[in-house]
Structure formats: structure tokens, C-alpha cells
Amino acid sequence: MENISLNHPVEWNGTKIGKLAMRRPKVRDMIAADKSKGSDAEKEIYAFANLCEMEEAFIQELDMQDYTKLQDAYRSFVQVGFQSK
């Protein structure tokens, strides 16, 4: 599990969300994302929403700087030797 602090919190359903927790992905998560519809970016959003237990629409509201943090966290789970910032 990786806790990710957002530089730009998002107002969601009346609550300001300033951090997310992303769990480590399983092979079944990769398969589910691959089966989801849309572009590669939309499949990645699906995967991150699943791993953070948030709605896809929430992930789409993130500032790109914070979205990059999610990408880094994901890479740290799947790439040997990669460390998130």
C-alpha cells in the first residue's frame, strides 16, 4: 500500500480529498484493466481507480501533477528498482 499526498486536493461529494491510498496490483487487476473499454489512458484511469478504490470520474479530476504521482506509485509496484518520488 502506498499513501499518496495530493498537491492539489480535489473536492469530491462535498469532501476535500488530499490523499489517496493505492494498493499493490494483482494480475487480475491488469486483466480487468485490459478488458475495460477505451484508450490506453482510459484503461490506466480504470486501473488506478480500482487500486485506489475511487471512482474513475474522481481520478479524471486530479491535477496532472498528482496524476503523475499515481503513475509513479504504480511503477514502483511493478518495476524492479523503480522508486516513486
PEBEL-V503606 format. One line per field, one symbol per residue. ss: DSSP state (a for helix, b for strand, c for the rest). phi: phi as a letter, one per 40 degrees, with the letter a starting at -180 (. if undefined). burial: 1 if it has 9 or more other C-alpha atoms within 8 Angstrom, else 0. A space follows every 10 residues. Layout:
BEGIN
ss: ???
phi: ???
burial: ???
END
This chain:
BEGIN
ss: cbbbbbbbbb bbccbbbbbb bbccccaaaa aaaaacccca aaaaaaaaaa aacccaaaaa cccaaaaaaa aaaaaaaacc ccccc
phi: .bcbcccbdb cbfgbcbbab bbcccbdccc ccccccchcd cccccdcccc ccfbcdccdc cccdcccccc ccccdccbbc gcbcc
burial: 0001010011 0000001111 1101100011 0110000000 0111111111 1101010110 0100011011 0111111000 00000
END
